Amino acid sequence: MNKNSVLQQTIIEELGLNTLPQEKQDELMAKMAEVIVKRIYLETMESLNETDREELVKMLDAKAEPEQVENFLKGKIENYEEVVKKIIEGFKGEMKDASGKFDEKYGG
């Protein structure tokens, strides 16, 4: 199982989504990944200077490989991996809170 699969399975279990059909789990994971990517993008753009932002946009427009983009960001943003982890953990916390509130309200 690769790193992303382990992360996805952990999120599914932590949020209690493992009782859902696989198709629904996949759909929810795709939506959550989209939100996380957007948050990482926003945080990244705020952390870069104008020249580096322009360079990043050029890379994205040219459909650069994800590894190339990640290496660029690691070289430009101090503690980039920690920033990403913080965003993911924050999102997971928000989802757990929302899940708990849903369970309280609807008896899930």
Contacts in CASP RR format, 6 or more apart in sequence:
PFRMAT RR
TARGET T0000
AUTHOR 0000-0000-0000
METHOD contacts of the structure
MODEL  1
MNKNSVLQQTIIEELGLNTLPQEKQDELMAKMAEVIVKRIYLETMESLNE
TDREELVKMLDAKAEPEQVENFLKGKIENYEEVVKKIIEGFKGEMKDASG
KFDEKYGG
1 9 0 8 1.000
7 88 0 8 1.000
8 29 0 8 1.000
11 17 0 8 1.000
11 29 0 8 1.000
11 32 0 8 1.000
11 92 0 8 1.000
11 95 0 8 1.000
12 18 0 8 1.000
12 25 0 8 1.000
12 29 0 8 1.000
14 92 0 8 1.000
14 96 0 8 1.000
15 92 0 8 1.000
15 95 0 8 1.000
15 96 0 8 1.000
15 99 0 8 1.000
16 99 0 8 1.000
17 24 0 8 1.000
17 25 0 8 1.000
17 28 0 8 1.000
18 25 0 8 1.000
20 28 0 8 1.000
32 91 0 8 1.000
32 95 0 8 1.000
35 91 0 8 1.000
36 87 0 8 1.000
36 88 0 8 1.000
36 91 0 8 1.000
39 87 0 8 1.000
39 91 0 8 1.000
40 83 0 8 1.000
40 84 0 8 1.000
40 87 0 8 1.000
43 83 0 8 1.000
43 87 0 8 1.000
44 56 0 8 1.000
44 73 0 8 1.000
44 77 0 8 1.000
44 83 0 8 1.000
45 53 0 8 1.000
45 56 0 8 1.000
47 76 0 8 1.000
47 77 0 8 1.000
47 83 0 8 1.000
48 56 0 8 1.000
48 76 0 8 1.000
48 77 0 8 1.000
52 76 0 8 1.000
55 72 0 8 1.000
56 69 0 8 1.000
56 72 0 8 1.000
56 73 0 8 1.000
59 68 0 8 1.000
59 69 0 8 1.000
59 72 0 8 1.000
60 69 0 8 1.000
70 80 0 8 1.000
73 80 0 8 1.000
74 80 0 8 1.000
74 81 0 8 1.000
77 83 0 8 1.000
102 108 0 8 1.000
END
